[in-house]
Amino acid sequence: MNLQIISIFFWQSLLVTSSLFAFTVPVLGKEIPTRKISLLNQIKRPKTQMLVQSQTPTSQTEVISVTGVKVNSTDKGLEVILETGVKSDRLQVTPKIEGNSYIADIPNAQLRLISGDRFRESKPAAGIAEVTVTNVDANSIRVTVTGEALVPTVELFDSNEGLVFGVSTVTLTVQQPTQTTPKPANEDKQPIELEVIGTPEGSYQVPRTSVGTKTETPLRDIPQSIQIAPRQLIEDQGARDVQDVLKNFGIVQSVFGPSRSTTSFGIRGFEGLNTLRNGLRDNVNRSTLGTNLTNVERIEVLKGPGSILYGQGNPGGTVNIVTKQPLSEPYYSIELSGGSYDFYKPAIDFSGPVTSDKKLLYRLNVSYENSNYFRDYIHGILLNIAPVLTYRFNENTKLTLEAEYQNRSVPIDPGLPAAGTVSRNPNGKIPLERYLGEEGTDLGKRRTYRIGYDFEHRFNENWSLQNTFHLLSLNFDQKATFPLSLQANNRFLTRRIQEYSDSIWDNYIIDTHVVGKVNTGSIQHQLLLGFDLYRDIIFFSPTTQQNLALINVFNPVYRQPRGSIAVANKSLTRNDAIGIYLQDQIALTGNLKLLLGGRFDYIENYVRNTNFLTNRTTIAYQPDSAFSPRVGIVYQPIEPISLYASYDRSFLQNVGSGFGGVLYQPSRGTQYEVGVKTDWLNNKLSANLALYQLTFDNVLTNDLRNPGFNVQTGEQRSRGVELNLVGEILPGWNIIASYNYIDARITKDNTYKVGNRINNAPENSLSLWNTYIIPSGGWKGFGGGIGLYYVGEREGDLGNTFQLPSYFRTDAAIYYRRNNLNVALNLKNIFNVDYFQSARSSLQVYPGDPFTAEFTVRWQF
């Protein structure tokens, strides 16, 4: 296979997929008879049918779709309606009482809401603390009605809308679930209709995700560590970008500067974080993780290798950025933020139906950010526009069109020398705000364009198809200064400036997969079969590097004259890849689950480079292939506890050749992980304990026999323990916490000493963030938050020649939330601790942000 073949295959596949879509839509778009759903006081029930409950479903159980949830007030309390149409009499309900909660498990239903996979309404009626409806697994849901002081009485009946839970709050004693014929609701009283939109407010817990399996799966059924930051956490912490969010997961450390001009991370001891956007590879996003979070719904972190689902990448982990999607009810939000260092940011978030039948929905997020930074001469501007359209042809078929434009301008931060910051300099300390680039000259302009579609179709309750295509383009101009050496007296720095303009980085990716549920006897299977095609093109326009005059780090004079041109070239890099993957989620029994999967990838790398100083053009071509297996097992001795173990592999292409022209082989990551996941407090609080060993081999190191060349005999290994806690401890009190221990070391190398610690990987790190919002009374809506973050000592380079000291940082917040008004004051690093975030070398150390304050006002209606 060569580049021409894979290129033809890529575009033919795209055309075939588009053609299939074009011919399929008219058929799928046939009108399905529907009726308008009346309010409770308009429903006529001449015949009420008591639901027959079954404790043990049959082996051929039909899974019923619940397409909507409503909570309506009645004279007795309220009614909870699961909208299923005419199929509600087929639901099999198993009720039970736990504390003050009435719980009904339905083993043959699946929640399929446009706004998400969980419904939650706090205090819908007097005496009722909360109503929740959630997916338990791929085949069942759970309805929970919690009383404030006593367990409510619940009666079940059918209606033309679906299954109705009639809830009474006048009970004086605790009762077991009853199955008596209910009395009709008071039709003379106008009901109050409540419907949850989007992520439940106040909740940090996300019980299901697709990032670990590409299927909607409960976290407790996935044999791998996954942490999720929902929108509520992002807003509570006043996070500006992905870097602000990932600090909650402890081991994820930034290795670039506070200006967020470009951002990279280390995870489980290894630098380099794979990035996804809505489940698709997004290498452009990897260089722009510093952008804001205006249109981001949640951020998911998959710990360890992810090649089985997403192809080549670094072994430490993957971040999936999930964007906001259109809502079925009108929603409008206007926000204004301002704070330290002349920061201000207006933003809007509008969503709702375009048509009266709610088949066409839209969402629009727009924001503008303008800010200085605590480092001298660094000023940033960011404009973000993100429209989304969703058209639902019927209950089984929908198409989402999504676009985004980002325009970001901020200088590249060259950092500070270690001597004078984290280690001794005989001339004194270098001020942390000191900028050692070229004032008024350095720039970094990045314009990002995204456009794509997501087509989903369910053939029936067991089989579905998803086809997604994204085009991402980054256009960038850059003038950046970077250090070369610190002179012997540790006072003067030699530098070089790099300059280019109108360079382009494009990503094309198309992914198609089918999900199917089949049974082999009593064993249940959820199959995933798919393929993806990927193209990555990076064009650097004519690029020059010029030496600059020495700069005094203690008394800098900027705009020094430039020297001769040291480098002048242009380059074109093209990466093509095709991957085929197969996965089977097997339920051997109700509490024993097996995950098997494998993926085959074929990739090609092509580089053409022209050196203008030598007037020479070189061309390099390198193909590679790899197979990535995965095995995992989950055992649940009791419902709240999941014990798991897994084995995963990843690969990462090494471009180039060693002595004799022998092409490098891909580096391979191998991970073994065991852990336990638990749910407490009626599934409101979750914990995950994981132990892992991750080995990265085929690492390049010096060839001792042939100086100037490399061999692939290097190896690095990381062992660690992770403990994560997230959820609601008490009504209004939410928490997310993480402790991480990492022992990441070099185990084989010809350059560095075996046993050296991997740089930017702290042995111990701890994060704790919790908030409390007063849920009732005269002070309802007032609250606050406190965050504690500890990062241990880290090595600054692989040679372990200097260390970054440990630090302890404290954040806080004050809130007022009432009706449609949200006001927040976020205080970061409130004790103004001097600390160092990361290092790239002994010449590039990056200090963390000092004390900052940010005030936000949001009006939602």
N, C-alpha and C positions, 0 to 999 in steps of 0.2 A: 504494500500500500504506500502511495506517495502523496505529496501535497495536492496535486491536481485531482487525484481520485477522492481524497477525503473532502476537498473543497466542493467537488461536484456532488458528492453524497450529501454533504451538509445542506446545500441549497435545494437539491431535489427533495430531500426529506422535508424541508420547510415548505416547499410548494405542494407536496403531497398532503402534508398535514393541513395546510390552508385550504386545499381543494376539498379534503374530507369535511372540514369544518363548513365550507360554503355549501356543500351538498346536504350536510346533515341538519343544519339549522332550520330550513323550512319544514322538515319533517318533525323535528323536535318542537317546533314552535306552534303546532296545532293547539287550538284552544281546548282546554280541559274544562268541563262544566264545573263552575264554582258558584257559591252563594255568599252573599254578604253576611258576615257574622254579626249578629245583633248584640246589643248590650244586654245585661242580665235581666233588666226589667222589661225587655222586649221579647224575651224568649218564651215561647208557648210550649209547655210540656204537658200535653194531655195524657201522655203515657210516660211515666218515669220508670226506668228499668234498673233494678238493683244489680250492681256489677257482681258477677260470680268470680271469686278469687280462687286462684290455684296455687298451692304451695310448691308443686313440682311441675315445671313446664315439660311438655313433650319434647322428644328429640327433634321433631320437625317444626319447631316454633318459628312463626313468622315475626320478624322484627318490624315493629310499627314506628313510623316517623312522627315525632312530636314537633310540629312546625311553629308552634307559638305557645306562650304561657301568659295567662292573664290572672290578675288578682283583683277581685271586685268586692266592695263592701256590701254587707247584707244587714238585716235587722238583728241577726244572731251573732254576727262577726264578719266573716268573709267567705268567699268561694274562690278556690284555685282551679283554673281550667287548663288542662293539657289539651291543646288543639290537635286533634287527630282526624277530624272529619267523621266519617261513618264507621271507623274501625275501632272505636273505643271499647266496644264490647268484647274485643279479642285480647285486651290487655290483661295480664296476669299479675295481680297485686298481692304482695306479701307484707302485711303491716307489723309493726312492733313499737314498743315504747322504750325510750332510753331517757331517764331523767325527766325533764320537762318537754321532751321532744316526741312528737308523733312522726315516725319514719315509715315510709312505704317504698319498698323495693319492687321495681317492675322489670323482670328479667327478659322481656321481649320488646323493648322500646329503645329508641335512640333520639336524643335531643338534637334537632337540626334547626337552630335559630339563625337568622341572618346576622344578628348582632353578636353571636358567639356560641359557645357550648356550655354556658352556665347562666342560670337566672337566679337573681337574689334581690329580695326586697326587705328592707329593715323597717320594723314598726308599721306594718300596713294597716293595723287596727289595734284598738285598745286591748291590752292583754296578750298580744302576739308580738314577740320580740323579732321574729325573722321567719321568712319563707324562702327556701332554696330548692332549686331543681337542678341536678347535675348529672352528667354522664358518669356512670361508675366504671364501665368498660365499653367495649365495642358493641355490646348487645343489651345493656341494661342501664336504667336510670334510677335515681333515688330522689324522692320528694320528702323534704323535712319541714315540718311546721313546729316551731319552738315557742312555747308559752313563756311569758315573763315570770310568772310565779307558779302556775300549775300547767299540767299537760292539757292541751285543748281536746275537745271531743270532735271527731272527724267522721262524717258519713260520706259514702261514695255512691254516685249514680252516673248514668250515661245521659248525654244530651246530643243534639245535632252538631254541636261544636266539638265535643270530645268528652274525655273523662273529667268529672267535676268532683272536687273535694270540698264538701260543705263543712266549714270550720266554725265551731261555736266556742265562744270565750266565756260563757256563763257557768262553766263547770265548777263545782265546789269541791269535788274530790277527784283523785286520780283515777282514770278509767282506762280499761283496755280498749283497743280499737273495736268499733262496732260496725255491723253491716245491716243496718235497718233502713227501711225505705225513707228517704228524706222528705221533709216538708218543702213545698215550693217556696222559692224566695219571694219576698214581698214585692209584688210588681208595682205597687203604688209609689215606691221609693226610688228616686233617681240614684243609681249606683255611682260610685267613684271608681273609675277605671285607671289602674296603675300598670305601667309597662316599663321594665328596665331596658335601658339603651346602653349598649357597649359593655365594657368591663365593669363589674359591680364596684360601686364607689367604696373606698375604704379598705378593699381587700388586697393583700399582698400575695395571696395564694392563688396559683394557677395550676389546677389539678391535671390538665391534659396538655399534650404538645405533639407536634409532628416532626420536630427537629431530630429526634433520635431514631425514628423509624420511617418517616415519610407517610405515616398514617396517623390519624388522631388516636392517640394511645394514652391511657392514664400513666402518670409519671411512675407510679408504684409498680407498673408492669414492664418497665424498661430497665434492662440490666446494665445500666451505665449512669454515671452521675450527671445530672442536668440541673442547672439553676436558671430561674426566670425572674426578670425584673419587669413587673407590669407597669402600666401607665400611671397608676396611683403612686407607686414608689418614685417614679421619675418626677412627678409633680411635687410630692412631699419634700423631696430633697433639693428641689430647684436645680436639677441637673441640666447643664447646658449641652453636653455631648456624651458620646458613648463612654469616653474615659471616666466621666463623673459617675456613671452607673456601675461600671465594672469594678470599682473599688469595693463594692459590697460583697464580692466573691473572693476577696483576700489574695489569692495567688495571682490574679491577673494584674500585672504591673505595666505601666506605660514605660517605654524606653525612648521617648522623644520629649521635647520641651513643653512648657506650659502654654505656649502660644497655640498649640494644637495645629500648627501648619501642616504637618503630616504626623501620623500616629501609628505606632506599632505596639505590640504587647507581648509579654511572656506569660505562658500558661503551663502549669505543671512543670516548670523549670525550663521550658524551651521557648525561645523567642520566635515570634511569627505566629499570628493568629489568622486562621482561615475565616473568611467573611462570606455570609450569605445575605441575600435580601429576599424576604418572603420565600425562603427555601431554595433559592437559586444562587449558584456561585457568583460572586461579585468582587473580582480582584480590584476593580476601580475603587470600590468602597474601602478596600484595605488601606488605601493611601489618603482617604478622606474621612476617617472615623472621627475626626475632630469636629465635624459638622453638627448643627443643632438637631434637636429631637422634636421639632414642631409636629411632624407628621408620623411620628413613631408611636405605635401602640404598645409594644413590649420588646424586650431584648432577651434572647434565649442563649444560654451558654452550654454547649455540649463538651464535656471534659473528655480528653483522650482522642484517639484517632477517629476520623469520620470518612475515610476513603471509601468504605463500603457503599455509602449513599452519594457522596459528592465528588469523588475522584481524588486526584493528587492534592496533597497539602501537608502542612506541618503537623507533627504528631500530637502536639499538646492539646489542641482543642479547636472548636469552631464557634463563632458568634453568628447568630441569625437575627437580623433586624426585621421585625414585622411591622409593616406600615398600617396606618389607620384605614379602615374600609368604610364604605357608605352605610348609613343607618336607615332603617325603615320608617323612623319618625323624625320630624323636623328637629334639628339641633343647631344652635348657634352659640358660638363662644368668641368673645372679644377679650384680649389679654394685653396688658402693658406691664413690662418689667423694667426696672432700673436699679443701678447699684454702683459699687466701687469702681474706680478707674474709668469713670464716664461711660459706664455700660448702660445701654438702653435697648429695648427690644419690643416692638409692637407685633401682635400676631392675631390671626383670625382662624377659626375652624368652623366651617359651615357644612351641614349635611342634611339629607332628607330625601323624600321621594320627588321625582320630577313629574310623574304621571299619577293620576288619581287611583289607578289600580296597584300602585307601588311596585310595578314591575321594573321601572327604570329609577335607579337611585344614584345620587351623586355625593361627592365629598370634595371639599376644597380647603387646603391649608396654605396660608401665606404668612411669611414672617420676614422681618428685617432686623438684623443685629449689627450694632456698632459699638466697638469697645476698644479701649486701650488695655494694656497688660502691665503688671508690675515691673516687667523688664523694660528698660529704657528703649524708646524709639520703635516699639512694636505696637502697631495699630491694626485692628481687624474689622472687616466689613463682610457681612454674609446676607444674601438674599435667597429665599427659598420659596418656590411656588410648586404645589403638588396637587393636581386635580385627579380624581378617580371617578369612573362611571361603572356601574354594575347593572346589567340587564338580565332579569330572571325570566326566561322563556316560559317555564312552568316550575313546579316544585322539584323537578329532577335536573334541570339544566339552567346554567347561568354562565354569563360571560362578563369578565371584568377587564376594563381598559384603564391603564394607569400610566401617568407621565409625571416627570419631575424635572425642575430646573433649579440648579444651585449655582450661585456666583459668589465665590469666596476670594478675598484678597487679604493676605497677611504675610509678613516677611518670614523667611525661614530662620529659625533660631539656631545659631551655631554653638550655644552652650558656653561653659566656662571651664578653664583648666582645673584639674584636681588639686594641683599645688596652689594653695591660697583659698581653697573652699573646703574640701574634705580632708586634705592633708596639709602639712606645714609648708609655708613659703617664707623664707627669711626676710622678704620685703613686707610681710604683713598679710592681711586678709583682703580678698577681692570682694567688693560689695556685690550682693546677690542680684541686684537690679542692673548690674553692668552689662552692656551689650557690646560684643566684640565683632559684630559684623560691620557693614558699611552704612552708617546712618544716612537716611534719605536716598539710598541707592538700592538696597536689597528689596526684593519683592517676590511674592509668590501668588500668582493669579491662577485660579482653577475654576473652570466653567464646566459643570457636569450636566449632561442631558440623559434622561432615562425615558424609555417608552416601551410598552409591552402589553401583553394580554395574558389572561388566565381563563381557560375554558374548562368547565367541569360538567360532567354528565353522569347521572346514576341510571344505569340500565334497569335495575331493580333494587331490592333491599340488600342484595349481596354483592353486586358488581358495579364498579364505577370506573370512569376514565378521567384523567386530568392531563391537559396539554397546555404548556406554558412557554412563552417566548419573551425574552427581554433583550433589548439593545441598549447598551450603556456607552456613552462617549464622554471622555474627559479631555478638554482642551486646556493646555497650561503654558504659562510663560513664567520664567524664573530667572532671577539674579540672586544668587546665594553665595555667601562667604563661608568658607570652612577652614579650620586650622590645620597647619602642617606640623609645626613643632614649637616647643617652648625653649627659648635660648637658655644657655647655661646659667645665667644669673636669675632665671625664673621671673624675669620682668617683661621681656619682649616676646611677642608671638608672631611667628611667620604664618601667612595666610595665602589663600588662593580664592579667586572669585570665578564662579561658573555662571554662564549666561546662555539662554536659549529662549526662543519664542515660537508660538504657533505649533507646538508639539501636540501629538494626539495619542490617546490611549483608548482603544475601542474594545468592548466585549460583546460577543454575540453568543447567546445560549438558548437552546431549545430542549425542553424536557417533556417526555411523554411516558406516562406510566398507568398501569391498570391495577386496581385493587379488587380482590375477590375473596369471598368467604365460602369455604367448602368444608364438608365433614367427611372423615373416613371412619366409619363406625361412630364411636363415642368421642373421637378426637376432633377438635375444631381447628381449622387452619384459616389464617388470614394471609393471603398471598399478595406479594408486591412484585410486579415485573415491569421493567422500564428500561429506557435508554436515553442518553442525552448527548448532544453535540455541542461543542464549545470551540469558539475561535477568539483569540486574544491578539490584537495588533497594537504594537507600540512604535510610534515614529517620533524620533528625536530629530528636530530640525537642526541645521548647522549649529554646533555647540562649541563654545570656546571656554578655555580656562586660562586665566592670567594670574601671575604672581603679583602680590601686593606688597607694599613697603611694610616694614615692621610696625607693630602697634604696641604701645605701652599699656599693659593691662591695668596698671594703677593710675595712669593719667592719659587716657586715649585721645588721640587726635584723628578724626575721621576724614574721609575723602582723600586718602593718600594716593599718590600717582601709581598707575599700573605699570607692571613690567612687561616683559615679552610674553607672547602667547605660548603656553606650554602644551596645550591640547586643542585641536581643532578637528572635529569630525561630525558625521551624521550617521544615524543607524536606523534600521528597520528590523523589528523582531516580530515574528508571527508564531503563535502557538496554536496548534489544532489538536483536538482530542475527541474521541468517541468512547463512550462507556456504556456497558450493558450490565444491569444488576438484577438480582433475584433475591427475594427475602421471604421467609415463611415464619409467621408468628403462630406458634402451635400451643394450644391449650390441651395438654394431656389430661388434666383433670381441672376442676374448678380452681384449685390452688397451686397447680404445678404447670409452669409455662416455659416453653423453650423458644429461643430465637436463633434462627439459622440464616445465613446470608453469604453471598459472594458477589464480587464485581470484577469484570475484566475491562481494563483500559488500554487503549492504544493512543499514544501521543506523539506529536512531531514538533520539533523546534527548528525554526529557520531564522538565521541572523545574517544580515548584510550590513557591513560597516565600511564607511569611506573615511580614510584619514587624509585630511587636506594638507598636513605638513609633509607627508611622504607621497601624497598623490597615489595612494594604494587602496584598492577595494578588496575586502575579504568576504567570503561567503562560507557559512557553516550550516550544516544540516545534521540533525540528530533525531532518530526515531527511538522510542522506548515502549515497552509494554509491561503490564503488571497485573497480578491477580491479588485482590484484597479479600480475605475471608473474615467471617465474624461468627462467633458462637456465644450464646448467653443463656442463662437459666434463672428463673425466678421461682422461689417457693414461698408460699404464704401460709404459715402454720395456723395463724388466725387472721381475720380480715384486716386489722390495722397494721400488720407487720409483713414486710416483704424482704426475704433474704435472697441475694442475687450474686452471681459470679459471671464473668465474661472474659472473652479473649478477642482482641481486635488487632488488625494490622493496617498500616498506612504506607504510602510511598510518596516520594518527592523527587522529581527529576533533577539530576546534576548535569548542567550543560557544560560541555568541554571535553578535553581528552588529556590523558597522561602521556608519559614517555612512550614514543613509538606510535602515537596517534590513536591509541586505544581509547574508545569512548567510555566515559564514566557510566556506571550503572546507577539507577535511582537509589537514594537512601531509603531505608525501611524503618518504620516505627512499629514496635510490638508491645502491646499492653496487656497485662493481666490485672483484673480488678475484682474485688469482692466487697460486698457492702450490705447494709441493712437500711430499709426505708420504713418509717413508721408514721402513722396518723394518730393524733390525739385530739381530745376535746371535740368529739363528734366530727372528726375530719376537718376541723378548723385550723389545726396546727400540725405541721409536717416537719420531720427531721430526716436527714440522710447522713449516714456514716459510711465512708468509702476508704479502702486501702488499695493501693495500686503500685505496680512496678512498670515503668515505661522505658524501653530501651530504643535508642536511635543509632543504627549502625550504617556502614558504608559512608561514613563521614570523611570528607576530604582532609588530608593532612600532608605535611611535607614528605616528598620522596627522598629518603636519605641517600639512596644510590645514585639518583639523578637530580642534582640541585636545580631548582627552577621549575620542577614539575611536582605534581601531587599524586598521591595514591589514596585508595579508599580503604584504609585500615583503621580509621578513627571510629570511636564509639563513645556515646554519652548515655548515662543512665540516671533516671529519676525515680526515687521511691518516696511515697508520701501517704499522709492521712488527712482526710478532709471531713469536717463536721459542719453541716448546714442546718439552720433552723429558720422556718418561715411560717407566718400565719397570724391568727388572731388569738390572743391569750384570753382577753375579756372583751365584751362589746365596746368598740371604740379604741382598743389597745392592740396595735399591730406591731410586729417585730420581724426583722430579717437579720440573721447573724451567721457568721462563718469563721471557723478556725481552720488553718492550714499549716501542716508541717511538710516541708520539702527537703529531701536530701538528694540534690542534683549534682552529679560529679562527672568528670571526665574519666572514663574507664580504659580507653586505649587512645594513644596519640603519639605522633613523632615530634610535635612542636611544643605542646604544653605538658606539664608534669601530670602524670596519672594520679588521680585523687583530688586535683584542683576542683573547686566548686564552680558551677556554671554561673556566669555573671547575671546580675539583676534577678536572682532567685533567692528570696529570703528563706531562711530555715523555718522561721515562725512568722505568721501574720494572723491578725485578728480584726474582724469588723463587727460592729453591733450598731444597728439603727432601729429605734422604736419610736412610735408616735402614739399619742392619746388624744382623741377628740371627744369632748363631753357629749354623750348621746341624748340627753334629755334635761329638762328643767330650765331655769332662767338663764343658765350659762351654756345652754346647748349651742354647739358649733365652735366654741372656743377650744383651743388645744395647743399642743406643742410637740416637739420632737427633739431627740438627742442622739448624736452619733459619735461612736468611739472607734478610732482606727489606729491599729498598731502594725508597724512593719519592721521586722528585725534587720539586723546588719546584712548587707549584701556585698558580694565582690563586684568591683567595677569593670573587670575584664577577665578573660579566660586565663590570663597569666597570673591572676590573683595578686597584682602588684599594688592595689589600693582598695579600700573598702568605703562603701557608703554607710554612714552610721544609722542606727535604728531611730525611729521616731514614733511619737504618740500624738495624734491629732484629734481635736474635738470639734464637732459641728453641732449646731442647734437650729431650731426653727420655732416660730410662733404662728398660729393659724387662727383665722376666724372664718367659719363657713356657715352661712345661713341662707336658706332659700336659694336664690340664684347667684349669690355673691360669694366669691372666694378671695380671701386676702391672706398673703403669706409673707413673712419676713424670714429669710434664710441667712444664717450666720455661719461662715465656714472658717475653720482654723481660729476659733474664738480666742485662743490664748496666744495667737501670733507666733507659733513655734517655727523656728528656722529648720527646714528639713530638705533633704535631697531626694528627688523622686526617682532618678535613674541616671545611667551613664552609658555612653556608647564607646568611650575610650578615656584615657587619662587627659585628653584635651577637650572632651565634651561631656561635662557633668551638668545635670539640669536640676536647679532648685525647684521646690514646690511652691504653690501659691501661699502668700501671707494671709492675714485676716482680710476677709471680704464680706460685704453685706449686700443682699439683693432683696428688693421689695417687689412683690407681684400682686396685681389686682386682676381678677378674672370675673367677667359677667357672663353667665350661661342662661340661655332661655330657648 
